[in-house]
Amino acid sequence: MLQTVMMCLALNIYHEARNQPIEGQIAVSYVILNRVTHKDYPEDVCSVVKQGKKSKSGRMLINKCQFSWYCDGKSDEPKDRDAFRWALHVALGVVYGQYPDESLGATHYHSDKIVPSWAKQKKQTTRIGNHIFYESLKEY
C-alpha cells in the first residue's frame, strides 16, 4: 500500500515539478495530501493523482484530468532515472513528515505561464519557482 502511495506521489512530483526547486516539489506533494483531507476530493493519494473525467465506457478522457500528465496520451514512464529517484526521495520525506507544508495549505497550483479560470475563485498562498499555489475558499 505504502509503495503504491509513494509511486503515485513520486510520479506526480516527477511530471509536474522535476524542474522546480525542492521547495516546489514539496509544495506540489502537499497539494495532493491537502486534497486527500479536503471533502471535495478523493480520500487517497493515487485517486487524487488520477482524478479526471471518464467516457461512458470508463476510459480516461484525454486532457481532462486534474494533473495533465496523467491523461495527456503520452507514456507516464519516467525517462530521467535520476530525476525520478529524487522524486521518490522527496515523496518519502513528505509522507514521513520530514518537510513542512511549503504550499501553505494549497489544494491547487499552476504554472506562471498560464492563468486558469479557476484561479479567481481561490486564495493565493505562495509562489515557488514557476508555480503559483492556492487554497480553496470553501471550508473543509
N, C-alpha and C positions, 0 to 999 in steps of 0.2 A: 504493500500500500504506500509506504513512505517513498519507495523507489519510484512509483508512478507519479506521485506528487512532485518529487524532485525533477523528474524528466519533463513534466508539463511546465513547471516554473522555469527550468533552465532553457527549454526551447523558446519560451516567450522572451526571456532575457536576451537570448542569442538573436532572435529575429527582430526584436523591437529596439534593443538598446546596446548591441555589442560595440557600437562605435561611440558610446557615451562614457563619461567618467563613472567610476564605481558608484558614486552617489546617485547618479541617474539610473544605473542598473538596479540598485537597491530600491529606489523610488518606484520604478516600473514593477518590481516584485511586490512591493507593498500595495500597489493599486489592485493587484489580484487578490491579496489577502484581505484588503479592506472591502472588496466586493463580496468575498465569501461571508463576511459578517453583516453585510447590508441586506435588508429584506427584499430588495428588488433584483437580486442576483442569485445564481445557483449557490449551493452550500458547500461546494468542494472546489479545490484549485483547478483540476482538469476540466470540470464542467464550465467554470468561468472562462478559462482559456479557449475552450472550444465552442463557446456560445455563439449562435448565429441563426439565421433563418434557413429553413429547410424546405425543399419541394414537397409536394404531396406524397411522393414516393419515399421521403425520408433522407434524400441526398442533400448535402450542404449546397446552398446557392453560392455561386462564385461572387466574391467581393461583398458578401452580406454578413460578415462576421464582426464581432467586437474587436478582434485583432486581425488585421488584414492578411497577415502571413498565413493564417490557418486555412483560409479558403480562397486563396488567390490563384489556385490551379497549378502552382509550382510545387516542386518537391520541398518537403519540410526537413529533409535530411541536412544537417549542418555540413557545410563544405570546409569550414575553417575549424579544424580539430582543436587548436589551441584556444580559440575564442569560445568554443563550446565547453571545453574543460573549465575555463574561467567562469562561464555562466553557471556551471554546476557548482563551483566553489561558492559563488555569490548566493545561489539558491539555498545551499546548505546553511550558510551563515544567517540568511534571513529566517529560514524555518526554525533554526535553533536559537533565534533571538540574539545573535551576536551584533546585529546592526539596528540602530533606531530607525523609525519610520521617516525616511528622508522626504517622502511625499507629503508629510504633514496631514495625513488622513484622506488623501485624494482617492477618488474612485474613477477618475478619468485623466487622460493626458492626450496630448497631440504634439506633433512636430511644429516648430515655429514657422515652418514653410506654408502652413495651411491655417485657415480659421473655420473650423466646423460650426454648423448652425447651432449645435447643442451647447457650445461654449458660453453663449449669452445666458443660459439658464443655470450656470454653475458658478461657484465662487473659486477664484484662483487661489491656490495655496502656496505655490512656489514655482520657480523655473530653474531647471538644472540642465546643463548642456543645451541641446536644441529642443528640449521637451518642456511644455508648459503643463502643470498639474492643477487639477480642480477637484473640489469636493462637491457632492450633491447638496442641493439646498433642502431636499426633503429630509425629514427626520428618519433616523434608523429605527 
